[in-house]
Amino acid sequence: MQYQVTIALRYRALPALEAALEPLADALLSEAIAEDHPLENRPDDQWQLCAIAPDQSTAHRLADEARRALAVQGLPDDSVVVEPVPALDWIAHVERDAPPIALGRFLIHAAHHDIDPRGRVALRIEAGLAFGSGRHATTQSCLRLIERARRRGHVVERALDVGAGSGILAIAIARLWRGPVIAADIEKLSVIASRAAAKINQVGALVQAVESQGLAARAVAQGGPYDLICANILAGPLVALAPKLRHALAPRGLLVLSGILVRQEASVLAAYRAQRLSLKGRLVDGDWTTVALARGPRRLGWP
Ligand SMILES: C[S@@+](CC[C@H](N)C(=O)[O-])C[C@H]1O[C@@H](n2cnc3c(N)ncnc32)[C@H](O)[C@@H]1O
């Protein structure tokens, strides 16, 4: 018999609770219960953190630690529940639930997967708090367009990933072109995640993770012009960022935008057409659309 300590909490309290419980727990599992928006982690989103303990006394120590960490943040501690659960091999559980993903040339996997990349570009991305496990349609469409650009001989000497999350797109770009990529994100947690993931994927020297709202950080603003920019954020910020993204794009650069619901595509494209960028490619997956844009009518070797 194992024990599980379950804590209902707001997203903003999650990092502190995880840090407090990690040394004692066999495993920590966190999941969103109610989100304002499925593509963004907002501070008030409701999450649940489960800490798995090997025995009852560890479970009670975990519960005490959790209450202490909640109290430090001035949060109520009445949401901490200890209960016995049937023993389960958590690693096997996670592995079964989340097998590696083969996506074009990419093979997205975690450390516990026993993979044989065989000519593929393996991207090791650990499940964590930063968005970008590779399982979302928007991430996958970006990866497909990135790979297509590589296959079509698009030249990339500098690249930018706006809204890098786990760093997955920046890492993919660095692995394909072996050049410098800036991975920018508004959230510090994502910057930490991108930096760590870049190292694990042997592109730590190529990927520079930067905290930035849009392109505001100096490293981002001064790092261009970029031959490839990916921005998988949301339609609203993408429209707002249109002039800045256009300015940062090299004359023959390619811009890949995602996080756009199909019904929002026309308004996003209108904002970019106003910047004299035209549509070069498009991928629709379910409700989501991903577009590739470039300056003027030139085809850039793009379909
Ligand atoms: C949908 S996730 C994309 C993650 C990853 N690039 C992928 O494709 O899986 C969006 C990320 O954009 C970040 N973000 C949202 N608005 C932003 C902005 N204005 N500037 C920079 N990052 C932003 C969020 O913090 C989040 O990590």
The ligand as a Gaussian input file, in Angstrom:
#p B3LYP/6-31G(d) Opt

LIG

0 1
 C        1.312000      27.615000     -26.068000
 S        2.767000      27.814000     -25.145000
 C        3.933000      27.348000     -26.407000
 C        5.118000      26.591000     -25.886000
 C        6.023000      26.002000     -26.958000
 N        6.606000      27.043000     -27.780000
 C        5.274000      25.026000     -27.847000
 O        5.127000      25.312000     -29.032000
 O        4.832000      23.985000     -27.349000
 C        2.836000      29.566000     -25.071000
 C        3.983000      30.117000     -24.262000
 O        4.032000      31.504000     -24.560000
 C        4.306000      32.239000     -23.403000
 N        3.791000      33.585000     -23.672000
 C        2.500000      33.985000     -23.730000
 N        2.421000      35.282000     -24.074000
 C        3.703000      35.710000     -24.254000
 C        4.294000      36.958000     -24.628000
 N        3.559000      38.031000     -24.879000
 N        5.641000      37.031000     -24.712000
 C        6.403000      35.948000     -24.459000
 N        5.898000      34.749000     -24.101000
 C        4.565000      34.627000     -24.003000
 C        3.625000      31.456000     -22.307000
 O        4.236000      31.715000     -21.060000
 C        3.837000      30.007000     -22.766000
 O        5.007000      29.460000     -22.224000

